Amino acid sequence: MTQGRLRSLLTLIIWGAVAVGFGYAVFSSGGPGAIASDRGRRILAVAFLAFGFLSQPAMLYVTRIRPGARHVLSDERDERLGHRSTIIGFSVVVLYVYLACLGLWEHYHEPGLVPAGWLWLLAYSTVILTFVAPSIAFLVQDVGKLGHAEG
């Protein structure tokens, strides 16, 4: 397994777990609109994010290329996939933020007030998606190229 594939897979596992835990914390007991007044749920959600922020650099350190390694852990193909995955991930995140903001405006423009919990959700979910989207893009492209030799 190449370094790119391994890192994308582990990033997806780490931030997928963060997304599930964060989603549970945010959408339970009243949802995002009520999270601003529930300190326990906010702490739980932030704890899941802290897990992701601490696990990510640890995973990068463990999967680093060591001098004298016998197996090829990275190649030019991984670099191309990584570059394309970054562009795709950036595009997904921008589109998500754009559509979420439009949706919040559309839903709350009459009362003139967006509950703070929704903005909190937008901020933190954007961080999660920033890690998940490029990882998925890398793995999808990688699987699509497994049967094709590049020349």
N, C-alpha and C positions, 0 to 999 in steps of 0.2 A: 504494500500500500504506500502510495507516495505521501510525502509530508502534507501537500495541499489537501488531498482527500482526507487524510487522518484529521488534520486541523479543522476542516470544514465539518466533518462528522462530529467531532468532539464539541465544537462550538455550537452546533445545532442541538446536541444533547444537553449541554449546559444551559443555553438560553431557552431551549424548549421547556426544560424543567422550571426555569425562572418564569416563563410566560404562563405556564399552568398554575403555579403557586400564586403569582401576582394576580392572575385573572380570578382565582378563587377569592383572594383577599379583597379585591376591588368589587366584584360582582355579588358577593354574599351580603346578606343583612342590609338591604336597601340600595345597593348598587353605587355607582360612582357619584350620584347626586348627594348621597348621605355620608360619603367617606370622610368629608372634611370635619364632621363632628364626631367621628369614631377613631380615637387615637390608637386603639389596639389594632384595628385593621390597617391603619396607615403604617404602623410599626412592622406588622407582619409583611405587608407589601414591600416595604423598604428592605426588610431582612432578605427577602428573595432576591432583590436587586443586588444587595451586598454580596450574596452568594455568587452571583454572576460576575460581578466586578472583581472578586477575589479569585474565583476559579479560572477566569480567562487568562490572566498572566501566568498562573501556575501551569495551565495546560500548554501555553506557548513555551515555557521554560522546559517542560518535560519532553516536548516534541521537537526541540531544537535539533539542528544538524550538528552532530559531534564529529570532531576530527577523527579520521580513521574508520568511519562507519563503513561496513561492508556493503550495505544495500543502498541503492540509489533512492534517496528520499525526496528529491525534488528534481524537476526538469523544466525545459523551456515550455512544454505543454502546460504544466501547472502554472507557470507565470502568466501565460496567455489566458488561461481559464480564470486565474485570480483577478487579472485586469478586467476582463469582461464581467466577472461576477461583482466586482466593486461598482462598475457602472450600472449594472442592472439593480443592485441593491440600493444604490443612491436614488435611482429613478423610482423604485418602489416606495422608499421612505418619503420622498418629496410628494409623490402622488397620494400616499396615505395621509400625510399632514394636511395637504391641500383639501382633500375630500372630507376629512374629519372637521376641519375648520368651517368649510361650507355647510356641512351638516349641522354643526352646532349653531352657526349663525341662523340657518333656516329654521331650526327648531326653537331657538330662544330669542329671535329678533323682536317678536311682539312684546314679551315681558321686558325685554331690554337688559336681561341679566342671565349670564351663563353660570350655573353653579360651579364653585371652585373645584369641586371633585372631578368634574369633567376635564378641566384644564390640567389638573394633576395627572389624570389618566392619560391624556394626550402626551404630556411631557415624558412620563415614564414608559409608556408603550412605544414611543418613538425610539427610545434607547434600546429596548428589546428588539424591535424590528430592525434596527441598524446592525445588529449582530446576526439575526436569523436570516434576513433576506439574502445577503451575499453568500451565506453558507448553503442555503437551498439552491441558489443559482449555480454555485460551483458544482454541487453534487449532481444536479440535473444535467448540466453540460458534460460532466465527467462520465456519467452513465451513458449518455447519448453518444459519446466518442469511444466507448470501450471496444465496440466492434469495428471501428474504423481506424485504419492506420493513417496518420497524417504524413504527407510527403513534402 
